[in-house]
Amino acid sequence: MADIARLTQLIEPEAQALGFDLVRVKMFGGKDDLTLQVMAERPETGQLTIDDCAELSRRISDTFDEVDPIEEAYRLEVSSPGIDRPLTRLKDFANWVGQEARIHLTAPVDGRKQLTGDLAGVDGDRITIDVKKHQPMTIGFDQVADAKLLITDKLIAATAPLSSDGAEEFETEESN
């Protein structure tokens, strides 16, 4: 399988050239169904449009056509991180304080390999999560194997689309 660090080095400048922050580069699937997943976002909105995804996909494809960093056949998937977004950077944990998350740890802490609760804060490289039915726990960012936001009503309200263009037209059609 391809080197994710190398792929990230190739993809990140392309995302930045378009004004996007790279959220995650991940390879998954088997030999006959390999997928390169690229998640990016506009820093000001935390979202990408379909046109943004298409533009970034073309740039990555053009770069990879020149460099050919993946030997196997693969599918390129470019997307926004979505509502139940992965938390891959320290700033993700800081940006989503107050939201519910699930964190899988690299090794158990206080007998727990998974922490679920509200993100309570970030101090340096330390993350605090108010663990449900337990207490707040502080862990190092280096202890996080995988983390993501959980879909809740609070998260849905916090991530409502920034644009409601066309909503009035839709409401008018519905009321007729």
GIMO-V726275 format. One record per helix or strand. SS is the DSSP state (alpha for helix, beta for strand). FROM is the first residue (numbers start at 1). LEN is the number of residues. Records with the same first field share a line. If there is no record, write none. Layout:
# GIMO-V726275
SS = FROM-LEN  FROM-LEN
This chain:
# GIMO-V726275
alpha = 4-14  50-18  90-6  141-3  153-6  167-9
beta = 20-9  35-8  75-5  86-1  100-10  112-12  126-6  136-5  144-6
